[in-house]
Amino acid sequence: MHKQEIPLNFIELQADFVTLAAHKNHGPKGAGALLAHPEALKKIVPLFHGGNQENGFRSGTLNVPLIVGLVQCFALYETESVQNYSHMKKLWERLYNELIKPFPRVSLNGPVGKRLYSNFNFYVQDTGFQKFQEIMPHVAFSGSGACASHAGGSSTLRALGLPEHQVQNSVRFGLSRYTTEAEIAYVIETITSQILIR
């Protein structure tokens, strides 16, 4: 077993519930797992009734292919986590060192340390989100969570207390084991030449 770079100890976490989504680790969309503290589990009321699947918490036929995909994606994570983490951290640090540090107009949303390197979220002063869409029409990025893209801006950034203009105009890149150095270089060159250096 490889050493995990971001260890999770659910007992130390002291959470009532922990949710895991397969698609966040390149597994199938629509599959997830719920880890529940035994005491918190007593408070759950089923939304669907009729069968006794999942110990009576959710009725309905189990989707075996999705469940297998969920288990497999986390099994792969266990064997590849260190390599993938190092790859994403390297790409994230290059974005930070070349887009954030040299330019006073650019700010990172969130801390530099103690973070997931699969997420690079930043804001450029006096630059609207639409400008990024104009200069990078073939690059996938967003200004909010994919599950709430209609909301206009990230609810997470609002919860952090950032000003609304910053929330509305921040840009979020998702990094993964499939993101390449060439893709990062293209993004840096495009943003630097068309937005940051005028």
Contacts in CASP RR format, 6 or more apart in sequence:
PFRMAT RR
TARGET T0000
AUTHOR 0000-0000-0000
METHOD contacts of the structure
MODEL  1
MHKQEIPLNFIELQADFVTLAAHKNHGPKGAGALLAHPEALKKIVPLFHG
GNQENGFRSGTLNVPLIVGLVQCFALYETESVQNYSHMKKLWERLYNELI
KPFPRVSLNGPVGKRLYSNFNFYVQDTGFQKFQEIMPHVAFSGSGACASH
AGGSSTLRALGLPEHQVQNSVRFGLSRYTTEAEIAYVIETITSQILIR
1 78 0 8 1.000
2 78 0 8 1.000
2 79 0 8 1.000
2 80 0 8 1.000
2 81 0 8 1.000
2 82 0 8 1.000
3 82 0 8 1.000
4 81 0 8 1.000
4 82 0 8 1.000
5 81 0 8 1.000
5 82 0 8 1.000
5 85 0 8 1.000
5 86 0 8 1.000
6 85 0 8 1.000
6 116 0 8 1.000
10 18 0 8 1.000
10 35 0 8 1.000
15 37 0 8 1.000
16 36 0 8 1.000
16 37 0 8 1.000
16 39 0 8 1.000
16 40 0 8 1.000
17 34 0 8 1.000
17 35 0 8 1.000
17 36 0 8 1.000
17 37 0 8 1.000
17 40 0 8 1.000
18 34 0 8 1.000
18 35 0 8 1.000
19 32 0 8 1.000
19 33 0 8 1.000
19 34 0 8 1.000
19 35 0 8 1.000
20 32 0 8 1.000
20 33 0 8 1.000
20 34 0 8 1.000
20 35 0 8 1.000
20 70 0 8 1.000
20 74 0 8 1.000
21 30 0 8 1.000
21 31 0 8 1.000
21 32 0 8 1.000
22 28 0 8 1.000
22 29 0 8 1.000
22 30 0 8 1.000
22 31 0 8 1.000
22 32 0 8 1.000
22 66 0 8 1.000
22 69 0 8 1.000
22 70 0 8 1.000
22 73 0 8 1.000
22 74 0 8 1.000
23 29 0 8 1.000
23 30 0 8 1.000
23 31 0 8 1.000
25 73 0 8 1.000
25 74 0 8 1.000
25 76 0 8 1.000
25 77 0 8 1.000
26 73 0 8 1.000
26 76 0 8 1.000
26 176 0 8 1.000
26 177 0 8 1.000
26 178 0 8 1.000
27 69 0 8 1.000
27 70 0 8 1.000
27 72 0 8 1.000
27 73 0 8 1.000
28 65 0 8 1.000
28 66 0 8 1.000
28 69 0 8 1.000
28 70 0 8 1.000
28 73 0 8 1.000
30 66 0 8 1.000
31 63 0 8 1.000
31 66 0 8 1.000
31 67 0 8 1.000
31 69 0 8 1.000
31 70 0 8 1.000
32 70 0 8 1.000
33 70 0 8 1.000
36 44 0 8 1.000
44 57 0 8 1.000
46 56 0 8 1.000
46 57 0 8 1.000
46 58 0 8 1.000
46 59 0 8 1.000
47 58 0 8 1.000
48 58 0 8 1.000
48 59 0 8 1.000
48 60 0 8 1.000
49 59 0 8 1.000
50 59 0 8 1.000
50 60 0 8 1.000
51 59 0 8 1.000
51 60 0 8 1.000
52 59 0 8 1.000
53 59 0 8 1.000
53 60 0 8 1.000
53 61 0 8 1.000
53 62 0 8 1.000
77 84 0 8 1.000
80 177 0 8 1.000
83 177 0 8 1.000
84 176 0 8 1.000
84 177 0 8 1.000
85 117 0 8 1.000
87 177 0 8 1.000
87 179 0 8 1.000
88 117 0 8 1.000
88 118 0 8 1.000
88 175 0 8 1.000
88 176 0 8 1.000
88 177 0 8 1.000
88 179 0 8 1.000
89 117 0 8 1.000
91 117 0 8 1.000
91 175 0 8 1.000
91 179 0 8 1.000
91 181 0 8 1.000
91 184 0 8 1.000
92 117 0 8 1.000
92 120 0 8 1.000
92 175 0 8 1.000
94 181 0 8 1.000
94 184 0 8 1.000
94 188 0 8 1.000
95 120 0 8 1.000
95 173 0 8 1.000
95 184 0 8 1.000
95 187 0 8 1.000
95 188 0 8 1.000
96 108 0 8 1.000
96 112 0 8 1.000
96 120 0 8 1.000
98 188 0 8 1.000
98 192 0 8 1.000
99 106 0 8 1.000
99 122 0 8 1.000
99 188 0 8 1.000
99 191 0 8 1.000
99 192 0 8 1.000
99 196 0 8 1.000
100 106 0 8 1.000
100 107 0 8 1.000
100 108 0 8 1.000
100 122 0 8 1.000
103 124 0 8 1.000
103 196 0 8 1.000
105 124 0 8 1.000
105 125 0 8 1.000
105 126 0 8 1.000
105 127 0 8 1.000
105 196 0 8 1.000
106 122 0 8 1.000
106 123 0 8 1.000
106 124 0 8 1.000
106 125 0 8 1.000
106 196 0 8 1.000
107 122 0 8 1.000
107 123 0 8 1.000
107 125 0 8 1.000
107 166 0 8 1.000
108 121 0 8 1.000
108 122 0 8 1.000
109 121 0 8 1.000
109 122 0 8 1.000
109 123 0 8 1.000
109 157 0 8 1.000
109 160 0 8 1.000
109 162 0 8 1.000
109 166 0 8 1.000
109 170 0 8 1.000
110 121 0 8 1.000
110 160 0 8 1.000
117 175 0 8 1.000
118 174 0 8 1.000
118 175 0 8 1.000
118 176 0 8 1.000
119 172 0 8 1.000
119 173 0 8 1.000
119 174 0 8 1.000
119 175 0 8 1.000
120 172 0 8 1.000
120 173 0 8 1.000
120 174 0 8 1.000
120 175 0 8 1.000
121 154 0 8 1.000
121 157 0 8 1.000
121 170 0 8 1.000
121 171 0 8 1.000
121 172 0 8 1.000
121 173 0 8 1.000
122 170 0 8 1.000
122 171 0 8 1.000
123 162 0 8 1.000
123 166 0 8 1.000
123 169 0 8 1.000
123 170 0 8 1.000
123 171 0 8 1.000
124 169 0 8 1.000
124 171 0 8 1.000
124 191 0 8 1.000
124 195 0 8 1.000
124 196 0 8 1.000
127 169 0 8 1.000
127 195 0 8 1.000
128 168 0 8 1.000
128 169 0 8 1.000
129 143 0 8 1.000
129 168 0 8 1.000
129 169 0 8 1.000
129 170 0 8 1.000
129 171 0 8 1.000
131 195 0 8 1.000
132 141 0 8 1.000
132 171 0 8 1.000
132 191 0 8 1.000
132 195 0 8 1.000
135 190 0 8 1.000
135 191 0 8 1.000
135 194 0 8 1.000
135 195 0 8 1.000
136 187 0 8 1.000
136 190 0 8 1.000
136 191 0 8 1.000
139 183 0 8 1.000
139 186 0 8 1.000
139 187 0 8 1.000
139 190 0 8 1.000
141 171 0 8 1.000
141 172 0 8 1.000
141 173 0 8 1.000
141 174 0 8 1.000
142 149 0 8 1.000
142 171 0 8 1.000
142 172 0 8 1.000
143 152 0 8 1.000
143 153 0 8 1.000
143 154 0 8 1.000
143 170 0 8 1.000
143 171 0 8 1.000
143 172 0 8 1.000
144 151 0 8 1.000
144 152 0 8 1.000
144 153 0 8 1.000
144 154 0 8 1.000
144 155 0 8 1.000
144 172 0 8 1.000
145 153 0 8 1.000
145 154 0 8 1.000
145 155 0 8 1.000
145 156 0 8 1.000
145 172 0 8 1.000
148 155 0 8 1.000
152 168 0 8 1.000
153 167 0 8 1.000
153 168 0 8 1.000
153 170 0 8 1.000
154 167 0 8 1.000
154 170 0 8 1.000
154 172 0 8 1.000
157 166 0 8 1.000
157 167 0 8 1.000
157 170 0 8 1.000
158 164 0 8 1.000
158 167 0 8 1.000
162 170 0 8 1.000
173 187 0 8 1.000
END
